[in-house]
Amino acid sequence: MDRNSEQARKGRRIALVIAGVGVFWIVITMIGSQYGWSQRTRALFDLIALAGFGLGIWMTYQLWRARQTDED
């Protein structure tokens, strides 16, 4: 497998992680409001979503650095 297709696969995985975290966050927020969860519980899920988005940013940075290395 050449390097471009590997990077494209990693890019798709990053997109799925970010989209998945976004959908999870929206769904869990709707469930929390429907069942009347406490603010503390909702904040916990907000922090989990924030960690997921942070992971997506970290993965994007790693892919960007790998592409910068390949150009040199």
MMTF fields as JSON, N, C-alpha, C and O atoms, coordinates in Angstrom:
{
  "mmtfVersion": "1.0.0",
  "mmtfProducer": "UNKNOWN",
  "numBonds": 287,
  "numAtoms": 288,
  "numGroups": 72,
  "numChains": 1,
  "numModels": 1,
  "chainsPerModel": [1],
  "groupsPerChain": [72],
  "chainIdList": ["A"],
  "bondAtomList": [4, 2, 8, 6, 12, 10, 16, 14, 20, 18, 24, 22, 28, 26, 32, 30, 36, 34, 40, 38, 44, 42, 48, 46, 52, 50, 56, 54, 60, 58, 64, 62, 68, 66, 72, 70, 76, 74, 80, 78, 84, 82, 88, 86, 92, 90, 96, 94, 100, 98, 104, 102, 108, 106, 112, 110, 116, 114, 120, 118, 124, 122, 128, 126, 132, 130, 136, 134, 140, 138, 144, 142, 148, 146, 152, 150, 156, 154, 160, 158, 164, 162, 168, 166, 172, 170, 176, 174, 180, 178, 184, 182, 188, 186, 192, 190, 196, 194, 200, 198, 204, 202, 208, 206, 212, 210, 216, 214, 220, 218, 224, 222, 228, 226, 232, 230, 236, 234, 240, 238, 244, 242, 248, 246, 252, 250, 256, 254, 260, 258, 264, 262, 268, 266, 272, 270, 276, 274, 280, 278, 284, 282],
  "bondOrderList": [1, 1, 1, 1, 1, 1, 1, 1, 1, 1, 1, 1, 1, 1, 1, 1, 1, 1, 1, 1, 1, 1, 1, 1, 1, 1, 1, 1, 1, 1, 1, 1, 1, 1, 1, 1, 1, 1, 1, 1, 1, 1, 1, 1, 1, 1, 1, 1, 1, 1, 1, 1, 1, 1, 1, 1, 1, 1, 1, 1, 1, 1, 1, 1, 1, 1, 1, 1, 1, 1, 1],
  "groupList": [{"groupName": "MET", "atomNameList": ["N", "CA", "C", "O"], "elementList": ["N", "C", "C", "O"], "formalChargeList": [0, 0, 0, 0], "bondAtomList": [1, 0, 2, 1, 3, 2], "bondOrderList": [1, 1, 2], "singleLetterCode": "M", "chemCompType": "L-PEPTIDE LINKING"}, {"groupName": "ASP", "atomNameList": ["N", "CA", "C", "O"], "elementList": ["N", "C", "C", "O"], "formalChargeList": [0, 0, 0, 0], "bondAtomList": [1, 0, 2, 1, 3, 2], "bondOrderList": [1, 1, 2], "singleLetterCode": "D", "chemCompType": "L-PEPTIDE LINKING"}, {"groupName": "ARG", "atomNameList": ["N", "CA", "C", "O"], "elementList": ["N", "C", "C", "O"], "formalChargeList": [0, 0, 0, 0], "bondAtomList": [1, 0, 2, 1, 3, 2], "bondOrderList": [1, 1, 2], "singleLetterCode": "R", "chemCompType": "L-PEPTIDE LINKING"}, {"groupName": "ASN", "atomNameList": ["N", "CA", "C", "O"], "elementList": ["N", "C", "C", "O"], "formalChargeList": [0, 0, 0, 0], "bondAtomList": [1, 0, 2, 1, 3, 2], "bondOrderList": [1, 1, 2], "singleLetterCode": "N", "chemCompType": "L-PEPTIDE LINKING"}, {"groupName": "SER", "atomNameList": ["N", "CA", "C", "O"], "elementList": ["N", "C", "C", "O"], "formalChargeList": [0, 0, 0, 0], "bondAtomList": [1, 0, 2, 1, 3, 2], "bondOrderList": [1, 1, 2], "singleLetterCode": "S", "chemCompType": "L-PEPTIDE LINKING"}, {"groupName": "GLU", "atomNameList": ["N", "CA", "C", "O"], "elementList": ["N", "C", "C", "O"], "formalChargeList": [0, 0, 0, 0], "bondAtomList": [1, 0, 2, 1, 3, 2], "bondOrderList": [1, 1, 2], "singleLetterCode": "E", "chemCompType": "L-PEPTIDE LINKING"}, {"groupName": "GLN", "atomNameList": ["N", "CA", "C", "O"], "elementList": ["N", "C", "C", "O"], "formalChargeList": [0, 0, 0, 0], "bondAtomList": [1, 0, 2, 1, 3, 2], "bondOrderList": [1, 1, 2], "singleLetterCode": "Q", "chemCompType": "L-PEPTIDE LINKING"}, {"groupName": "ALA", "atomNameList": ["N", "CA", "C", "O"], "elementList": ["N", "C", "C", "O"], "formalChargeList": [0, 0, 0, 0], "bondAtomList": [1, 0, 2, 1, 3, 2], "bondOrderList": [1, 1, 2], "singleLetterCode": "A", "chemCompType": "L-PEPTIDE LINKING"}, {"groupName": "LYS", "atomNameList": ["N", "CA", "C", "O"], "elementList": ["N", "C", "C", "O"], "formalChargeList": [0, 0, 0, 0], "bondAtomList": [1, 0, 2, 1, 3, 2], "bondOrderList": [1, 1, 2], "singleLetterCode": "K", "chemCompType": "L-PEPTIDE LINKING"}, {"groupName": "GLY", "atomNameList": ["N", "CA", "C", "O"], "elementList": ["N", "C", "C", "O"], "formalChargeList": [0, 0, 0, 0], "bondAtomList": [1, 0, 2, 1, 3, 2], "bondOrderList": [1, 1, 2], "singleLetterCode": "G", "chemCompType": "PEPTIDE LINKING"}, {"groupName": "ILE", "atomNameList": ["N", "CA", "C", "O"], "elementList": ["N", "C", "C", "O"], "formalChargeList": [0, 0, 0, 0], "bondAtomList": [1, 0, 2, 1, 3, 2], "bondOrderList": [1, 1, 2], "singleLetterCode": "I", "chemCompType": "L-PEPTIDE LINKING"}, {"groupName": "LEU", "atomNameList": ["N", "CA", "C", "O"], "elementList": ["N", "C", "C", "O"], "formalChargeList": [0, 0, 0, 0], "bondAtomList": [1, 0, 2, 1, 3, 2], "bondOrderList": [1, 1, 2], "singleLetterCode": "L", "chemCompType": "L-PEPTIDE LINKING"}, {"groupName": "VAL", "atomNameList": ["N", "CA", "C", "O"], "elementList": ["N", "C", "C", "O"], "formalChargeList": [0, 0, 0, 0], "bondAtomList": [1, 0, 2, 1, 3, 2], "bondOrderList": [1, 1, 2], "singleLetterCode": "V", "chemCompType": "L-PEPTIDE LINKING"}, {"groupName": "PHE", "atomNameList": ["N", "CA", "C", "O"], "elementList": ["N", "C", "C", "O"], "formalChargeList": [0, 0, 0, 0], "bondAtomList": [1, 0, 2, 1, 3, 2], "bondOrderList": [1, 1, 2], "singleLetterCode": "F", "chemCompType": "L-PEPTIDE LINKING"}, {"groupName": "TRP", "atomNameList": ["N", "CA", "C", "O"], "elementList": ["N", "C", "C", "O"], "formalChargeList": [0, 0, 0, 0], "bondAtomList": [1, 0, 2, 1, 3, 2], "bondOrderList": [1, 1, 2], "singleLetterCode": "W", "chemCompType": "L-PEPTIDE LINKING"}, {"groupName": "THR", "atomNameList": ["N", "CA", "C", "O"], "elementList": ["N", "C", "C", "O"], "formalChargeList": [0, 0, 0, 0], "bondAtomList": [1, 0, 2, 1, 3, 2], "bondOrderList": [1, 1, 2], "singleLetterCode": "T", "chemCompType": "L-PEPTIDE LINKING"}, {"groupName": "TYR", "atomNameList": ["N", "CA", "C", "O"], "elementList": ["N", "C", "C", "O"], "formalChargeList": [0, 0, 0, 0], "bondAtomList": [1, 0, 2, 1, 3, 2], "bondOrderList": [1, 1, 2], "singleLetterCode": "Y", "chemCompType": "L-PEPTIDE LINKING"}],
  "groupTypeList": [0, 1, 2, 3, 4, 5, 6, 7, 2, 8, 9, 2, 2, 10, 7, 11, 12, 10, 7, 9, 12, 9, 12, 13, 14, 10, 12, 10, 15, 0, 10, 9, 4, 6, 16, 9, 14, 4, 6, 2, 15, 2, 7, 11, 13, 1, 11, 10, 7, 11, 7, 9, 13, 9, 11, 9, 10, 14, 0, 15, 16, 6, 11, 14, 2, 7, 2, 6, 15, 1, 5, 1],
  "groupIdList": [1, 2, 3, 4, 5, 6, 7, 8, 9, 10, 11, 12, 13, 14, 15, 16, 17, 18, 19, 20, 21, 22, 23, 24, 25, 26, 27, 28, 29, 30, 31, 32, 33, 34, 35, 36, 37, 38, 39, 40, 41, 42, 43, 44, 45, 46, 47, 48, 49, 50, 51, 52, 53, 54, 55, 56, 57, 58, 59, 60, 61, 62, 63, 64, 65, 66, 67, 68, 69, 70, 71, 72],
  "secStructList": [7, 7, 2, 2, 2, 2, 2, 2, 2, 2, 2, 2, 2, 2, 2, 2, 2, 2, 2, 2, 2, 2, 2, 2, 2, 2, 2, 2, 2, 2, 2, 2, 2, 2, 2, 6, 7, 7, 2, 2, 2, 2, 2, 2, 2, 2, 2, 2, 2, 2, 2, 2, 2, 2, 2, 2, 2, 2, 2, 2, 2, 2, 2, 2, 2, 2, 2, 2, 2, 2, 2, 7],
  "xCoordList": [0.858, 0.0, 0.905, 1.822, 0.638, 1.48, 1.071, 0.011, 1.932, 1.764, 0.532, -0.108, 0.194, -0.97, -2.273, -3.138, -2.421, -3.666, -3.728, -4.813, -2.587, -2.563, -2.971, -3.725, -2.477, -2.847, -4.322, -4.992, -4.821, -6.245, -7.101, -8.141, -6.676, -7.403, -7.405, -8.424, -6.268, -6.197, -7.084, -7.715, -7.138, -8.001, -9.471, -10.235, -9.872, -11.251, -11.558, -12.646, -10.599, -10.805, -10.972, -11.819, -10.184, -10.306, -11.683, -12.323, -12.132, -13.457, -14.554, -15.504, -14.43, -15.425, -15.401, -16.451, -14.211, -14.111, -14.801, -15.602, -14.491, -15.07, -16.591, -17.34, -17.042, -18.486, -19.18, -20.272, -18.55, -19.138, -19.271, -20.288, -18.245, -18.303, -19.395, -20.116, -19.513, -20.566, -21.958, -22.817, -22.184, -23.489, -23.744, -24.845, -22.713, -22.845, -23.242, -24.131, -22.586, -22.844, -24.279, -24.956, -24.732, -26.096, -27.122, -28.076, -26.917, -27.874, -27.895, -28.97, -26.742, -26.691, -27.262, -27.832, -27.117, -27.71, -29.242, -29.933, -29.751, -31.207, -31.745, -32.785, -31.047, -31.478, -31.442, -32.362, -30.379, -30.255, -31.361, -31.866, -31.741, -32.823, -34.179, -35.047, -34.354, -35.627, -35.828, -36.94, -34.778, -34.893, -34.581, -34.617, -34.279, -34.069, -32.812, -32.818, -31.733, -30.48, -29.98, -30.284, -29.223, -28.678, -27.606, -27.057, -27.338, -26.305, -24.942, -24.108, -24.73, -23.457, -23.269, -22.179, -24.313, -24.249, -24.074, -23.281, -24.809, -24.668, -23.267, -22.71, -22.707, -21.347, -20.336, -19.351, -20.574, -19.683, -19.663, -18.593, -20.833, -20.882, -20.316, -19.743, -20.47, -19.828, -18.311, -17.64, -17.772, -16.326, -15.85, -14.771, -16.656, -16.316, -16.286, -15.379, -17.277, -17.307, -16.126, -15.526, -15.789, -14.641, -13.356, -12.508, -13.217, -12.048, -12.029, -10.967, -13.192, -13.265, -12.868, -12.155, -13.328, -12.931, -11.436, -10.766, -10.923, -9.485, -8.695, -7.657, -9.187, -8.544, -8.548, -7.548, -9.666, -9.745, -8.745, -8.124, -8.588, -7.611, -6.196, -5.362, -5.923, -4.589, -4.289, -3.177, -5.262, -5.069, -4.842, -4.028, -5.559, -5.376, -3.98, -3.339, -3.51, -2.154, -1.11, -0.161, -1.274, -0.328, -0.311, 0.758, -1.476, -1.541, -0.879, -0.156, -1.117, -0.5, 1.024, 1.726, 1.532, 2.984, 3.561, 4.656, 2.839, 3.307, 3.38, 4.312, 2.413, 2.447, 3.567, 4.174, 3.838, 4.941, 6.281, 7.163, 6.423, 7.651, 7.825, 8.945, 6.731, 6.796, 7.213, 7.851, 6.852, 7.193, 8.682, 9.225, 9.343, 10.781, 11.642, 12.867],
  "yCoordList": [-1.181, 0.0, 1.246, 1.355, 2.161, 3.355, 4.343, 4.224, 5.303, 6.234, 7.13, 7.473, 7.511, 8.389, 7.705, 8.32, 6.449, 5.755, 5.491, 5.484, 5.277, 5.108, 6.402, 6.373, 7.53, 8.815, 9.122, 9.703, 8.736, 8.946, 8.105, 8.567, 6.893, 6.024, 6.63, 6.605, 7.172, 7.823, 9.059, 9.335, 9.797, 10.972, 10.605, 11.298, 9.504, 9.043, 8.607, 8.867, 7.946, 7.515, 8.737, 8.728, 9.776, 10.997, 11.619, 12.043, 11.67, 12.237, 11.447, 12.033, 10.125, 9.294, 9.511, 9.526, 9.679, 9.93, 11.241, 11.294, 12.286, 13.6, 13.584, 14.104, 12.987, 12.913, 12.052, 12.386, 10.952, 10.074, 10.752, 10.607, 11.491, 12.218, 13.285, 13.489, 13.959, 14.969, 14.378, 14.934, 13.255, 12.597, 12.104, 12.264, 11.495, 11.038, 12.193, 12.051, 13.336, 14.491, 14.99, 15.282, 15.084, 15.555, 14.588, 15.005, 13.297, 12.292, 12.258, 12.232, 12.259, 12.173, 13.442, 13.38, 14.582, 15.823, 15.749, 16.163, 15.218, 15.078, 14.074, 14.31, 12.962, 11.963, 12.564, 12.364, 13.297, 13.905, 14.892, 14.944, 15.677, 16.641, 15.939, 16.369, 14.864, 14.132, 13.435, 13.417, 12.868, 12.136, 13.002, 12.511, 14.263, 15.184, 14.894, 14.997, 14.529, 14.264, 15.535, 16.641, 15.377, 16.531, 17.218, 16.631, 18.456, 19.2, 18.533, 18.599, 17.896, 17.225, 16.055, 15.864, 15.286, 14.159, 14.666, 14.119, 15.701, 16.277, 16.832, 16.707, 17.433, 17.969, 16.853, 17.025, 15.708, 14.569, 14.151, 13.921, 14.052, 13.683, 14.782, 14.49, 16.037, 17.13, 16.984, 17.199, 16.623, 16.431, 15.234, 15.271, 14.176, 13.013, 13.421, 13.035, 14.199, 14.672, 15.591, 15.519, 16.446, 17.33, 16.522, 16.863, 15.458, 14.585, 13.925, 13.776, 13.531, 12.941, 13.921, 13.561, 15.16, 16.175, 16.476, 16.713, 16.465, 16.647, 15.54, 15.793, 14.312, 13.184, 13.402, 13.144, 13.874, 14.158, 15.222, 15.101, 16.251, 17.298, 16.735, 17.051, 15.9, 15.299, 14.389, 14.407, 13.607, 12.73, 13.553, 13.18, 14.663, 15.54, 16.139, 16.224, 16.553, 17.109, 16.064, 16.376, 14.833, 13.77, 13.511, 13.326, 13.495, 13.299, 14.463, 14.255, 15.659, 16.837, 16.769, 17.063, 16.377, 16.257, 15.169, 15.329, 14.064, 12.99, 13.471, 13.125, 14.253, 14.783, 15.803, 15.882, 16.58, 17.54, 16.8, 17.228, 15.707, 14.919, 14.294, 14.213, 13.852, 13.227, 14.211, 13.822, 15.483, 16.481, 16.776, 17.113, 16.657, 16.968, 15.871, 15.991],
  "zCoordList": [0.0, 0.0, 0.0, 0.814, -0.906, -0.942, 0.145, 0.759, 0.355, 1.467, 1.316, 2.31, 0.076, -0.125, 0.254, 0.877, -0.112, 0.241, 1.744, 2.325, 2.371, 3.827, 4.527, 5.5, 4.035, 4.622, 4.37, 5.224, 3.209, 2.918, 3.866, 4.335, 4.146, 5.074, 6.472, 7.164, 6.885, 8.199, 8.24, 9.26, 7.155, 7.085, 7.205, 7.875, 6.549, 6.668, 8.094, 8.608, 8.73, 10.114, 11.021, 11.915, 10.804, 11.599, 11.402, 12.363, 10.154, 9.87, 10.575, 11.096, 10.594, 11.275, 12.779, 13.422, 13.346, 14.79, 15.145, 16.077, 14.406, 14.702, 14.492, 15.32, 13.386, 13.136, 14.187, 14.646, 14.564, 15.573, 16.919, 17.598, 17.305, 18.572, 18.519, 19.496, 17.388, 17.244, 17.363, 18.048, 16.7, 16.785, 18.202, 18.73, 18.829, 20.214, 21.119, 21.958, 20.953, 21.809, 21.649, 22.635, 20.409, 20.157, 20.745, 21.403, 20.503, 20.988, 22.509, 23.108, 23.134, 24.593, 25.232, 26.321, 24.572, 25.082, 25.022, 25.954, 23.919, 23.796, 24.815, 25.429, 24.996, 25.982, 27.387, 28.18, 27.686, 29.009, 29.31, 30.432, 28.313, 28.553, 28.659, 29.418, 27.899, 27.942, 29.284, 29.811, 29.83, 31.092, 32.311, 33.44, 32.103, 33.207, 34.016, 35.243, 33.322, 34.021, 34.697, 34.251, 35.758, 36.467, 35.605, 34.674, 35.946, 35.225, 35.364, 34.461, 36.501, 36.735, 35.768, 35.229, 35.551, 34.616, 33.19, 32.424, 32.84, 31.496, 31.278, 30.188, 32.294, 32.188, 31.989, 31.272, 32.621, 32.428, 30.958, 30.394, 30.341, 28.932, 28.036, 26.986, 28.439, 27.697, 27.737, 26.728, 28.887, 28.995, 28.174, 27.582, 28.141, 27.311, 25.838, 25.1, 25.416, 24.028, 23.75, 22.677, 24.694, 24.53, 24.361, 23.536, 25.138, 25.004, 23.629, 23.025, 23.137, 21.799, 20.711, 19.775, 20.831, 19.857, 19.971, 18.966, 21.197, 21.385, 20.711, 20.099, 20.823, 20.141, 18.636, 17.965, 18.105, 16.672, 16.241, 15.185, 17.044, 16.726, 16.789, 15.94, 17.793, 17.926, 16.726, 16.198, 16.303, 15.153, 13.876, 13.031, 13.743, 12.59, 12.588, 11.541, 13.753, 13.862, 13.476, 12.757, 13.944, 13.602, 12.099, 11.519, 11.464, 10.022, 9.291, 8.317, 9.748, 9.132, 9.226, 8.258, 10.405, 10.585, 9.69, 9.15, 9.529, 8.665, 7.212, 6.487, 6.799, 5.426, 5.246, 4.178, 6.286, 6.195, 6.07, 5.326, 6.789, 6.724, 5.346, 4.842, 4.732, 3.422, 2.328, 1.35, 2.495, 1.496, 1.47, 0.418, 2.598, 2.675, 2.141, 2.141]
}
